[in-house]
Amino acid sequence: MTRFPGEAHEQPIFSVGQAYWNQRQRLAERRSELEQLHEAVGHPGDLWLCQFAQFYATALEFQPDMIVELGRGWGNSTAAFLAAIDALGEGARLVSLCRSREWRTVTRRLLEDMKPEGWFEPLEHVEAEIPTIDVKGRLKGGKRVLVLWDAHGYDVAEVVLARIMPMIAERPHLVIMHDIQDDRYHRAPARLCEEKGIWRSHEGHQHHIKIGHFSSAVEQMISALDFLTRNGAHLESADHEIHREIASRPEREEEMKRLGGLYGEACWCYFSLNEVSGPFTFPKWRG
């Protein structure tokens, strides 16, 4: 029987909640650094400090040798991943793909006052429309791959599902998706569909689509849920895992609260085909 990706199921092979808990000591040790990086990048609404810490902890726990960042903006996640690579100290690479220029023109210059040149060496920074970039060439050699899928639109979804996923499906991998919330832990979008009409595409954060207990204002949730359903896999909720591993256990939550702003809600999801057996179904690349 095929499960809908929002249905209850056994705990996934990788748990963000467990990673958050396991890495609490390293978060405490690097708390000042992470807070300073987040403040220096600015634009905290793009990635909250607690999400910054969650991405950092996830990378530490998963221990990728390659991180692929699709969507960079001002570079909050870029800084979080570079900090994780520095902490891991095992030669991982960060491939950051985005059309935005702000990392090069603003953010890196701010961070250069805090970090030595070598801190930036693992980063390959590309400024271009993601569908035009040779992602296959850049993924060669990655044996354990962490992907941040944070660029919107169906064209980028096609890059992820038709080009990247076939390459990494048989490797250990994890795909993080920002801008998707689990309505079991957050208030569901108040604006009902009759106020805006049928949801057709991303229209800012004022209009959400809701499927199961997930809701989002961005197109890739639809593409991801369709892809995962076809392959018998699941979209996992970081909030649900944090609740299961931490928030539902008072002694653990009390300890995590000592991290201050590094501990908090997630509002993001993740998935991996490693939790199911192939053969897998991938959409055709039309680029």
N, C-alpha and C positions, 0 to 999 in steps of 0.2 A: 504493500500500500504506500502510495506517495504521500508524504507529509507536507502540509503547507509550512513554509519557513517560519511562520510565527507561532506554530503550535509548540506545546511543551514537549521536551524530549530529554534524553540523558545529557549530562554535562558534556560540553564539547572537549576535544582533546587538548585545547589550549583555553585557559580561563583568564580573562583580563582581571577579574576580581582576585584570583589567586596570585597573579603577577603583581598587582598593586600591593597586596599584603606581603608577599615574599620580599619585595624590594623596599619595604618601609625603612629599613636601616640605612640603605644607600640614599633614599630620599631625604632622610633626616641629616645625613652627613653632607649632602649637597644642597640643602635647602636654600642657603644664602645665594649660592651660584645660580640656581634655577630661578629664584625670585628676581635676581638682578638681570638675568638674560631676558626674562619675560617683560620686565619693566623697560629695558633698553629697546627691545623690538617695538614696544608700544602696541596699540590697537588690540587691547585685551578682549574686546568684543568678538574678534575673529577666532580667538582660541583662549578660553579662560585659563587662569593659572592652574586650576586643578586638572583641566584637560591636558595642559602642557606637561604636568607631572605624570599623568596617566600614559601619555604617548612615550615619555621617557622610560617609565617603569616597564611598559610593554616591550619596548626595544631591548632593555636590559634582560628581561626574562626570556624573550624569544631568541636572542643572540643571533641576529641575521648577519650574513657577510655582505648583503646588499640591501639597501633601502631605496625604494623608488617612490618619489613624491610627485604626484600628479596634481598640480595646483599648489602654489606657493604663497601668493599674495605678498604680504609684507615680510613673511618669513618666520612666523611664530613656530610652526612645526619644523622648519628647517633648523632653527636654533635648538629645538628640543632634541632632534635626532643627532645633530652634531655633538651635543653634550653627551648623549648616550654612547655614541661611537667613541668619544674620548674616554668615557668611563670604562667601556668594554676593553679598549686597548688591544684589539685583535685584528686590526686592518680592514674593517668593514668599509664599504663605499656608500655614498649617498648620491643618487642621481635625481636631481630636482628639475622637473619639467613644468614650465608655466610660461604664459605670454607676458606676465607682469615684469616690470623693470625695477620695482622698488627694492628688491634685495640688493641689486648691484648699485643703484643710485643713492640709496639711503641707509638701509639696515646694516649691510656689511660694514660700512664705514663707522657706524655707531659701535658695532661689536668689536671692531679692530682696536678700539681703545681699551677693551677688556681682555681680549684673547690674543695669543701669539699667532703668527702666520701659519704655523703648523696645525693649529686647531681647525683651519679651513681646508686643509689639503684633501681630506676624503671626499669633498664635495665637487661634483660635476654639475654646474649650474647652466641650464639651457633656457634661452628666451625665445619661444616660438609657439605657434598654435600646436597643441599636443598632437592632433591627427596628422600633422606634417612631419613629425619627428620619427627617426628610425629607432623605435623602442626595442625592436628585436636585437639590433646590434648592441645596444647598451645593456641588455640583460644577459648577454653571453658571459658565462663564468660564474654567475651568481648561483651558489649551491643552496642557500637558505635565504629566502626572499621575503621582505616585509614591504608591502605596498600601502601607501596612503592615497586613497582615491577621493580627492577633495576638489576636483574640477568638475563643473556642472555640464549637463547637456548630453544628448544621445550620441553625438559624435565621439565624445570622450568615452562614453559607456562602450561604444563599439571597439575602441582601442583596448580597453581593459579586457572585455569579454571575448573578443575575436583575435586579439594579437598577444596580449600578455598572458592571459590564463592558459592558453594551450602550451605556452612555453614553461610555465611554472607548476602546472597541475600535478606533475609527478615528483616535484621537489617539495621539501618542507616550505610552506608559505603561509602567510597571513595577510589578509586584505582589510584595512581599516577604512571605514566610511564615516565621514563627519556629516553633520547637518541632518541626522536622522534620530528621532527620539522614540523612546519606549513609553507609550501612554499609560502603562501600569505604574510608572514612577514619576510621571510629569502630567500636568494638566493638559488634556487634549485640546487641540486648537479650537478656540471659541467660535471662530467664524465658520458657520455651517455652509455647506456647498450651495444651498439655495440663494445665499447672499451674493455669491460670486459666479454662479453657473458651474458647468462641468469643468473640472480641472483639466487643463490642456498642456500647460508648460509652466516652467519656473517664472513666477511673477513677483519676485522678492519674497519676503518672509510673511506676507499678509494672507497667503492662500496656500493651504496644505492639502495634500492627498493623504488619505488614511487607508491602510491595508492591514488587516488584522490589528495587532496592538502597536504597529509602527505608524508614524506619521512623519511627513517631510514636505518641504517646499521645493525639492529638487528632483529632476527627472531620473537620476540614476537609481533611486530606490526602486522604481518600477522595473528597470532593466535588471537590476541585481536579483530581485525577488523572482522574476520570470526565469532567469538563468539558474538560480539555486533550486527552484521547484523542479525544473527539467532534469536536474542532476541529483535530486534526492538529498540535497544539502540544506543548510539552514542559515538564516541571517541571525547572528548572535547579538544579544544586547549587552553592552558593557555595563549599563545600569543594573540589569538583572544579575549579572555575575558579581558586581560589587555588593549588591544587596545580599546575595547568597553567602558570599565569603566574608563580608565585613559588617554591613549595616544591620543584619539580623543577629549578630553576635555582639552584645553590648561591650564586652571586654575588649574585643578587637576594634570596634568603632571608637571607643574611648582612647585607645592608643593611637589610632590614625588621626584623631582630632588634634593631637599634639603637633601634627605637621602644619597646622594653621591652614592657609589658603591652598596648600598642595593637596589637601583632601577635600573632595566634594563630588557632586553629581557628574555624570558623564555626557549624556545626550549624544552618543555616537554608537556605532555598531561595527561588527566585523564578521568575516567569514573565511572558511578554508575548505577546499575540496579534499584535504587530507583526512577529513572525518568520514568520507564515504569511499566506496570502491568504484572504479571505472567499469566499462568505458564511459567517457564523458561526452556530453554534447556541447558544442561551441557554435555560436553564430558565425556566419560567413563574413569574412572581411571584404568590404566593398570599396575600400579606399584606393 
